[in-house]
Amino acid sequence: MRRLFGSVRARATLGATLVVAVALVAAGAAVLLSLRSNLIGEAGTQAERSARAVTSELAAGTPYDKLSGMDGDDGPVQVLDEHGRLVAASEDLERISGTDTDRVKPQPAVKPPGDDDDDDDAGEPLEAGEISGESVFSNGSATIDGDAEDYRFAAVEVETHDRGHLKVYAGSPLAAEHGAVRTALTVMLIGFPLLLAVVAAVTWLVTRRALRPVEGIRREMAAITQSEDLARRVPEPDTHDEIARLASTTNETLAALETSVERQRRFVADASHELRSPIASLRTQLEVAAAHPDLLDLDGAVEDTVRLQRLAADLLLLARLDAGERPGGTRVDLAGLAREAAQGRTGVTVDAEPVEVAGSRGQLGRVLANLLDNAQRHARSAVTVNVRREGDRAVVGVADDGDGVPEDDRERIFERFVRLDAARSRDDGGAGLGLAIARDVAVRHGGTLTAGRGPAGGALFELRLPLV
């Protein structure tokens, strides 16, 4: 059963069919009840009309044997006196139920001893010749000349001049009601299953057509997973529904995943390339020293080792940032941090007002150190650090008097392992990770890091962070 309804198409078809089935059953029951009620009401109206015709004749003094409608063609008729005795009945009436008496032959109208002429019925007494305005209805059956049928009976009372209080029962056949209900029920029993089959088939086809793009997306995703080709994209249907948006979002996810994987590949390749040079240089120096101890370049070996240590530290920090490491909520005085980062550096001027931000003191110190290293590397003579507040933001500006950063490269310099033409020397330009690390830290602190043109014509890097 679980496998049978394991698809969305099967569950949708089953759900739609069940809903329509419940609606059809409810509507069918309502139609049958309404039809039966209307037909019974019509039969009751006909019975009441017949009963009042007989009561009119009785009020006019017509003898029992001269009453119209007593032939039984329109239905059974009974006339009862005030004591409940049958005084007149339809011809050929053989059996009856549903009235006050089941007798079919008239009885002698003998007044019991001690009875008076008062009307024993409840309600206001009728005057001579008056017909009651109310009718009482009941269901029963009767057999006339061998034909048994169900009837709707109407009882009407009349006060006669010479025969006292009488009650007339007249019946109207319910054969039409029974026939109509049976016909409607037969039509429903045949039509409802056919209609449900049509609903199920249409739902199955429509759902299959609607889910066809989803199956296409699934197949393409399976092919992408198997081939590991992230450059492929799933087909996008020419509609504006949820499936089209799903395909569009899936392609956006694939594009982001492709960019991330490509970025990681470049990162690994660039990191390997950057590590290879100092390792090769250090190995060469050690091999030369092993063969010729007097030729050992100790300073060069130490310098290569320091480069390796810095590069390893940068790679480790980037790995932690990529893993989603969040900064702490410690209060950090940016003015004091800027003075600490500038301490011992030649040509660096600090102009700072006290501002506090929340974050990691170590990571923010690393940002300022990287910005100052970059500024000193490109400055001619002076580097200026400015710390201020602008609205709800703390701003740290690091400007130099160098050649500046070309406008087209002001975003590219924040990419990893990127060095501009003027800074391609690994000895002087570093590995190209300092600005990338600075921006990643700024973003994870809820801030921004941008490059622009400084007052002296050189580069201006502005770090903006939310105040505490």
N, C-alpha and C positions, 0 to 999 in steps of 0.2 A: 504493500500500500504506500509506503514511504517513497519507494522508487517510482511508483505510478504517478504520484503527485509531487515529484521532486523538482519539476520545472515550474517556472513562473507562469508559462502558458497554460499548463494543466490546472494550476491553482486558480488562475484568473477565470478560466472557463468554468470550473466547478463553482467558484464563488458567484459568478454572474448567473449561472443556471439556477443555483439555490435561491438567490434573491428573487429572480423572476418567478420561480416556482411558488415561493411563499406569497408573492404579490398576486399571482394568478389564483391561488387557492383562496386567499382572502377576498379578492374581487369576485370570484365565482360564487363563494358562499353568500356574499352580499347581494349579488344579482339574483340568486335562487330565492333567498329570503324575501327580497323586495318583490320578485315576480309572484311568489306564493301569496304574500300579503295582499298584493293588488288584486289577484284573481279571487281570493277568498272574499275580499271586500266587495268585488263586483257580484259574486254569488250571493252575499248577504244582502246587497241592494235589491237584487232580483227577488230574493225570498221575501224581503220586507214589502216590496211592491205587490207581490201576490197576496201576502197576508192582509195588507190594508185594503186590497180590492174585495176580499171576502168579508172583512169587518164592515166595509161600507154597505155591502148588501145586507148583512145582519142588522146593522143599525136602521136600514130602511125597511126591515120587517120581512125580508125574503125568507121563505121556508128553507129548511135544510136541504130538501131534495131538489130545490131549484137553484142552489148556489152554483155560480160559475167556478171553474177551476177544480171541481171535484172529480173530474174524469181521470186525473192522475197524469195527464200528458205533460204538464209543466212541472210536476213534482208533487210529493205527498202533501196533503192538507189534513189537519185535525182541528176539531172544534171542541173545546172543553167548557163545561159549565163552571159555576163558581165553586162547586164542590169537587172539581177535578175529574168529573165523569166525562167520558167521551160521548158526545151527543151527535157528532157527524164526522165522517172520514172519507177520504178519496176512495173511488171505486177500485177494486182489485188490489187494495193494500193488504199485503200478507204479513209484513213484519216491519217494525220501526223501532228505533232507539235514538236517544238524544233529546227527547221531549219529556213532558211531565208524566206521560203514561205510555206503556208499550202496547196498549190495546189497539186493535185495528177494526173492531166492530162497535158501532154505537150502543150505548147502554140506555135503558129507560130513564128518563129524567124524573126520578122519584125523590121528593124532598124528605129527608130523614126527619123522624119525629123530634120535636123540640127545637128544630132550626128555625130561625127567623129569616127575614129578607135582607138583613144587613150584609154588607160586603165585608168578608173576612180579610181581604187583601190589605196589605200595608199601603200607606200613601193616601192622598186625598181621593174620596169616592168620586166616580164619574157620574155625570148626569145622564138621563135617558137619551139615547141616540148619540152619545159622545164617544169618540174613539181616542184611546190613549196616544199621546204624542211620543212616548218612549217605546223602543223595541228592544227585546232581549234576544241575543244571538247565541247559538250553540251549534256544535257539530255532531252529526250522527249518521245513521245509515237507514235505509229502507229497502224493502223488496216489493215491487209493484209488478203484478202479473208475471212473476218468475224472474224479473230483472232486479238484481241487487246492486245498489250504488251507494256511494257516500254523498251526504247532503249537508248544506249549510241551512240551518233552520232559523227563522225569525218568528218571534212570538209578539203578538199585538193584542191588547185587551180592548173590549168594547162594552158599553152599557146599553142593552136593548130595552125597548118599551115593554115587551111582553115575556121575554125569556131570561131576564136578569143579566147578571154579569157573565160574560163569555171571554174566553181566550182562544185565539186562533194561531195555530202553528202552520207555517208554510215552508216548504223546503225547495232549495235550488240545487241542482246537481253540481258536484265538484269534479266531474270527469274532465272538464276543460282544464281546470287547475292541475289535476294530476297529470294529464297528458302534456301540458306545457312544461311543467317541472321536469317530467321524465325526458322530454325532448331536449330541454336545455342541459340537463345533466349528461345526457348521451353526447351531445355536441361538445361539452366541456371535457368529458372523459376521452373523447377522440382528438379534439383539437388541442388541448393543453399539452399532451405529450409531443405532438407534432411541433407546436410552437416552441416547446423547450428544446427539442432537437435542433430547430432552426437557430434559436438563440445560442446554443452551445456551439454549433458549426460556425456561425458568424463570429462569435467571440474568439474561437480557436483561430480562424483565418485572420481576423483583425489583429489579434495579439501576436500571431506569427509575423505578420507584416510589420507591426510596430517594433518587435524585438529583433528583426533581421539586422538593423544596424548594430545592435548590441552584440550579436553573434559575430558580426564582422570585426568589431572592436576586440572581442575576446580572441578571435583567431589571430589577429595581427599582433596583439600583445603576447600571445603564446609564441608566435614566430620571432618576435623581438627578443623574448626571453631565451629562446633556443639559440638564436644567432648572435646574441649579445651585441647587435647593431643598434645603438641608441640613436642613430641618425634617421631611422625609419619612423614613420608617423602613422597613427590609426586613421581610417577614413572618417571624414566629417560629413554627415548627411546634409542635404540642402533644405533643412527645416530649421525652425526656430523654437524647437521644443526642448524638453529636458535631456533627451538623448543627444541632440546636437551640442548642448552645453557640456554634457559629460565628455563627448569626444574632444571638444575644444580644451576642456580642462585637462584631459588625459595627455593631449599633445603638449600643453604648456608644462605639465609635470615631466614629460619625457625630455622636453627641451632643457628644463632646469637640471634634470638628472644628467643629461649629456654634458651640459656646461660644467656641472660639479665634477663629473668623472674626468673630463678633459682638464679641468683645473688641477685635479689631484695628479693626473699623469704628468702635466707640465711641472707641477711642484716637485714630484719625485725626480723627474729628469733634471730639473734645474738644481735641486739640492745635491743630486749625485755629481753633477758637473762642478758645482761650487766646492764640494768636499774633495773632489779628485785633485784639484790643483794644489792646495796646501798639503794634502797627504803625499802626493807625488814629490813635492819639493822637500818635505820633511824626510821622506824615505831616501831621496837622493843624497841629502846632507848626511844622514846617518850612515849610508853605505860608503860615502867618501870618507867619513870620519873613521869607519871601521877599517878601511884600507890604508888611510893616511891620517892618523890622529892629529898630526900637526896642521892639517888643512880644515879642521872642524870649525864651521861658522856657527858658534854658539848663539850669537844674537839672532841670526836668521832662523835657527831652529826654534828658539823661544818665541819669535814673532809668528812663525807658522803655527806653533802650538796654541798661542793666544787666539789667532784667527779661527782655528778649529774650535776652540772652547766657546768663543762668541757665537760662531755659526751654530754650534750644537745647542747653545742656550736659546738662540732665536728660533730654531726649528722646534724645540721643545715648547716654547711659549706659544708658537702658532698652533701646534698640535693641541695644546690645552684650550686655546680659544676656539678652534674648530670643533672640539668636543663639547662646546657649550658651557665652559666654565664661566660662572657668573661672578661679577665683582661683589665684594662685601659692602656693608652699609656704614663703614667707618667715616666719620667726618674728616675731611682732608682740607687743610689750609693751602690753597693754591699759591698764595703769595709766598708763604714760607717754603713750599716745595720748589717754586721757581728759583728762589735765592739759593737753596741747597744745590739745585742742579747747575746753577751758574757759578757756584763757588769754585775757584781754582782755574777757571777758564779765562783766557786772555781775550780782551776786546769785547766782553759781554757786559751790557748794561741792563739793569733790571729796574723797571718802574712798576710797582705793584701796590694795589690797595687790598685790604683784607677781604677775601671772599672764601666761602666754604662750600664744598660739594660733598656728596656721598659717593663712596666707592673704595677701590683698592689703592692704598697709598703707593704700594710697590709698582703696580701697573701704571698709574698716572705718572709716577716718577720716571718710569721707563719711557713714556711718551715724551716728556719734556727733555729727557736726555737724548733721545733720538732726534728730536727737532733741533736741539742745539748742535748735535754732531753734524747734522745735515747743513745747518746754517753756517757753521764755522768752516765746513769743507768748501763752501762756495762763496763765502764773503771775501771781500778785498781787505777790509780792515776792522769793520765793526758789526756787531750783532746786538739787536735791541729786543728785550723781552718786556712785554706790557701785559699786566694782569688787571682787569677791570670787570665791572658788572654792567650788563645791558638788559634792563627789564628783569626777567626771571632767569637769566642766563649769566654764567660766568664765562668770560672770554679771555683766553691767553693768546697773545699774538707774538710770534717769533719772526723778526724781519732781519734781513741782511742787506748789504750794499753791493752784492754781486751782480751777475748778469740777469738773474731772475729765471723764471720758468716760462717757456713759450706757452701761449694760451692753449694750443692744441694738445699739449702734453700735461696739463694741470690735473687731469684725472688719471692718465696712464701711469704717472709716477707712483701712484698708490697701489699698483699691482705688484705682486711678488716677483722678486728677482729682476725687476726692471731698473735699468740704469740708462740715463740719457747719454748721448754721444760724448758730452763733456765730462762724464763721470764714469766712463767704462773701465777705468783702471781699477783692478781689484785691490791694489795696494792702497789707493786713496779713496775709491768710491764705495768700498764695502761690498756686501753681497746683494744689495738691493732689497733688503727686508725691513729696514728701519721704518720707512714711511708706511709700509703695509701693516706692520705691527701697530704703529701709532693709530692708524685709522680703525683697525679692528677693535682696539681697546676703547677708542672714543665711542664707537657705535654701541659697544656692550655696556657703556656707562650712560647710554641714552643721549649721547651728544653727536657732534659732527666735527670733521677735520677737513678743511678746504685749503687750497693754494691760490694765491693771488699775487698782485704786484704791490710791493712795499713802498713806503714814502721815499726811500733813497733809490728807487728803481730796481732793487733786487727782489728776491722772493719774500712773500709774506704768508706764513702758515698760521691760521686761526683755529684754535680749539675752543669749541663752545660746549659747555656742560650745564645741566640744570642745577640751580642753586639748591641748597638744603631747604 
